[in-house]
């Protein structure tokens, strides 16, 4: 897997997710954004949703590769990405199916 920092798809999705989570604009700001992009609110919401899916999937792949389970990732997230979780007394491993 290439370095996630250098993967534009991952970083663009991450940036959109961080913007959505941390920046609250006024109605006027959103109206300007919608107008400048020639999109509806639903289309922008869809972009944020798609970015969230890309970002979550990339976290799953990176963490599975390094056998680390961050708190914010659930077993369901791993299942959707086709990663099987195997637990033993000493360690948890994550295998791509």
ROVO-179055 format. One record per residue (C-alpha): x, y, z; residue in one letter. Coordinates in pm, 1 decimal. Example, Ala and Ser with C-alpha at 12.3 -4.5 7.8 and 13.67 -1.06 7.14 Angstrom:
# ROVO-179055
SITE         xx         yy         zz   residuo
SITE     1230.0     -450.0      780.0         a
SITE     1367.0     -106.0      714.0         s
END
This chain:
# ROVO-179055
SITE         xx         yy         zz   residuo
SITE        0.0        0.0        0.0         x
SITE      135.5      340.8      -89.8         x
SITE      193.8      602.5      173.9         x
SITE     -154.8      729.8      275.3         x
SITE      -21.9     1085.9      308.0         x
SITE       68.5     1085.9      -63.7         x
SITE     -265.1      937.3     -173.8         x
SITE     -476.2     1229.8     -296.9         x
SITE     -800.2     1030.4     -286.7         x
SITE     -753.0      960.2       84.3         x
SITE     -634.1     1309.3      175.5         x
SITE     -909.1     1487.9      -20.1         x
SITE    -1169.5     1270.8      152.0         x
SITE    -1004.0     1335.0      487.4         x
SITE    -1002.4     1710.3      423.9         x
SITE    -1373.0     1713.4      336.5         x
SITE    -1456.3     1510.4      647.8         x
SITE    -1258.3     1748.2      869.0         x
SITE    -1422.9     2051.1      708.8         x
SITE    -1767.1     1902.2      762.0         x
SITE    -1690.9     1808.0     1123.0         x
SITE    -1516.8     2128.6     1230.5         x
SITE    -1623.8     2422.7     1019.0         x
SITE    -1971.7     2558.9     1055.8         x
SITE    -2046.3     2830.3      804.6         x
SITE    -2334.6     3070.0      793.2         x
SITE    -2628.1     3016.9      559.2         x
SITE    -2477.4     3284.7      337.1         x
SITE    -2147.5     3091.4      321.6         x
SITE    -2327.9     2774.0      219.7         x
SITE    -2535.1     2960.2      -38.8         x
SITE    -2216.5     3103.1     -191.5         x
SITE    -2057.3     2758.2     -198.0         x
SITE    -2361.3     2603.2     -363.0         x
SITE    -2375.5     2879.9     -619.3         x
SITE    -2004.2     2870.8     -699.4         x
SITE    -2012.3     2492.6     -743.5         x
SITE    -2346.9     2499.0     -925.1         x
SITE    -2472.1     2224.1     -692.8         x
SITE    -2774.5     2169.2     -472.4         x
SITE    -2752.0     2117.7      -97.2         x
SITE    -2833.1     1749.5     -152.6         x
SITE    -2544.3     1714.5     -398.9         x
SITE    -2298.4     1873.3     -155.8         x
SITE    -2429.8     1649.6      124.2         x
SITE    -2373.6     1353.9     -108.2         x
SITE    -2013.2     1463.4     -165.8         x
SITE    -1952.7     1478.9      208.7         x
SITE    -2112.9     1136.2      252.7         x
SITE    -1900.1      986.6      -26.1         x
SITE    -1587.9     1145.2      121.7         x
SITE    -1676.0      992.0      458.6         x
SITE    -1700.4      646.7      304.4         x
SITE    -1363.1      685.0      129.8         x
SITE    -1199.5      811.7      450.8         x
SITE    -1346.2      531.9      666.9         x
SITE    -1245.1      265.4      413.5         x
SITE     -890.7      401.2      395.8         x
SITE     -859.6      397.7      775.7         x
SITE     -974.9       37.6      780.0         x
SITE     -715.2      -61.5      519.2         x
SITE     -429.3      121.4      692.2         x
SITE     -514.1       -4.5     1038.3         x
SITE     -576.1     -358.4      916.3         x
SITE     -238.0     -356.1      745.6         x
SITE      -73.4     -265.3     1075.6         x
SITE     -302.3     -484.7     1289.7         x
SITE     -424.6     -192.0     1499.4         x
SITE     -788.1     -133.8     1586.5         x
SITE     -865.6      230.9     1662.1         x
SITE    -1155.4      298.4     1893.9         x
SITE    -1364.5      478.6     1631.7         x
SITE    -1370.0      182.3     1392.4         x
SITE    -1633.2      -79.1     1460.2         x
SITE    -1645.1     -445.3     1363.3         x
SITE    -1923.3     -353.6     1120.3         x
SITE    -1691.8     -112.7      939.2         x
SITE    -1439.6     -391.4      894.4         x
SITE    -1705.9     -634.6      771.8         x
SITE    -1821.7     -388.5      505.4         x
SITE    -1463.7     -370.9      376.7         x
SITE    -1430.1     -750.7      365.4         x
SITE    -1182.7     -773.6      652.9         x
SITE    -1214.2    -1067.2      889.9         x
SITE    -1126.0    -1009.6     1253.6         x
SITE     -965.2    -1300.5     1436.7         x
SITE     -908.4    -1279.3     1809.7         x
SITE     -694.9    -1498.2     2031.1         x
SITE     -582.6    -1463.2     2389.8         x
SITE     -266.4    -1279.2     2289.0         x
SITE     -357.5    -1072.1     1984.5         x
SITE     -614.7     -962.3     1733.1         x
SITE     -539.8     -992.1     1361.8         x
SITE     -720.4     -847.1     1063.8         x
SITE     -712.3    -1031.8      733.6         x
SITE     -835.3     -900.6      400.6         x
SITE    -1066.7    -1162.2      249.4         x
END
